[in-house]
Amino acid sequence: MTTKLDHPSYPFPTVVEALCEIHFQLSQGQTWKPSLPGALFKRIQNEFPEMEPALELGVQLELGPHGVA
């Protein structure tokens, strides 16, 4: 039996890692702000109320002939 704070454990887990990438394009004239992910969560928290903090975060930049992609 698990409590709300416990993370479930299974004897034969089938998924080792799952990845979801979401790409956003800001409206013209809008600049990136670190508060944008929090604003997104506020809009979807009724449908997805539980959030598990990520232990590791990464950033990937792609450089091309026109600069950062």
N, C-alpha and C positions, 0 to 999 in steps of 0.2 A: 504494500500500500504506500502511495506517495502522498506527501502533503503538497500544498501549492508551491512551496519553496523548493521542493525536491525536483530534480530532473529525472524523468523516467529512465530506467535501464532495462534492456531486454536481453535474454540469453543468446539470441541469434539475430543481431541487428542486420538489416539488409542495406541500409544506406550509410555509407562511410562519410560522404561529403556531398552537399548540394550547393549549387551556385545559382544565383539569380542576378543578372545584370539589368539595370534599368538605366536608360539613357534619356536625358532631358535636353531640350533646346530652349534656352531662355528667350523670352520675347525680345524683339528688337529694342535696343536701348536699355534693357535691364542687365545689371551686372550681378555676378555671383556674390552671394553673401553666405557666411557660415550658418546663419539662422534658417536657411531654406529647408534643410532636412527636417528640422523641428516643426516648421510650418506644414510640411507635407504630412508628418505624423499626426498633427492636430486634425487634419482633414479626414484621415482614414482610421483614426483610433476607435471609432464606434464599430467599424467592421472588423478591425484587427486590434483588439484591446491589449493583447500581450506582446511585449517587446523584450527580446532577450539581447542584452548588450553584447556587442562583438568584442572578442578579446584581442583581435588583430584587425587593423584597418590598413588598407593600401591605396595607393594612388597610381594610376597608370597614365602616362602621357605618351602620345604618339606624335613623333616629329615627321613632317613631310616637307615637300618643296615650298609649301605655303605657310610653314611655321607649325605651331602646335595644333593638332587635330582634336 
